[in-house]
Amino acid sequence: MSRPADLAMIQSAVERMLGRPAENGIGLSEIADVCRSRAKTMVERDCHEARDALLTIACEWDLTRDRLEDQSDACIAVIADLLST
């Protein structure tokens, strides 16, 4: 997917899984909550693959700019992949 499509999918997943609109933007806290929920429900996925995705997100996330839109393409792609499977 493209970056805009990944961002739209992530925003939709965050709003759906947290049960509230992401009106103040999406930061690492919201992504962590959604990824934690998603990781708990991944029955078919390899736990090592999920761990690697979570570690990649943690390493790639730019804490000085804690908005989803400000993160790298690599970080966005990993989050989108984790939430789409």
N, C-alpha and C positions, 0 to 999 in steps of 0.2 A: 504494500500500500504506500501511498504518498504521505508525506508529513501532515498535510491538512486532513487527510482522511484518518490517519492515526490519531491526531489530536481530537477530532470529532468523536471517534469511537471511544477514546479514553474518557472524554468528558461525559458522554452518554453512560458509560459503565459506572463512573463515579457517582453520577446523579442517581442511577438506578440502584446501585448497591448500598449507597449511604442513605437513600430515601429522602434526599433533599437537594435542591439546586445548588450548584457550585457558583453562587453569585459573587463571592469575594475572591474568586480564582481558586485554582487547585495548586496546593503545595505538597511538600513531601509527606506531611501528616495524612492528608487525604489519600495519597497514593499508597502509603504504608497500610492504611486501614483496608483499602480495596484489595491490595495484593495479599494481605493476610487472609481476608475472607475468601479470595479466589484460591489461594494455596490450600486452604482447608477442604475445598470442594473438588479438587483435582484428583479424581479417582484413577484415570487412565494415564496420567502423566508421570514420567520418571521423576522421583523426588530429587535426584541429583541435578537434573535439568532445571527444575523449579528453583533449587538452591542457587545454581549458577545465575539464573535470571535475576533473582533478588539481590545477589551480591553485585551483579553488574549495575543494577539500578542504584544501589547504595554508593558504589564507586563513581558512577558517572554523574550523579545529581550534584548540581552546583548550588551549594548552600547559601552563597552570597546573593544569588538571585533565585529565591524559592518560589518560582512560579513555573508551572508546567510548560508554558509557552516559551520560556527562556532556556529550556534544557536542550542538550545536544540531540542531533538526529539519532545517534546510537541509543541514547537513553529512551527517547520517545519510541523507537522501534522495539526495544526490549519490553517496555511496558505494554505496548499494543499487542505484541505477540503473547505475552503472559495472560492478558485479559481476554484475548480472542480464542484461546484454546480451551 
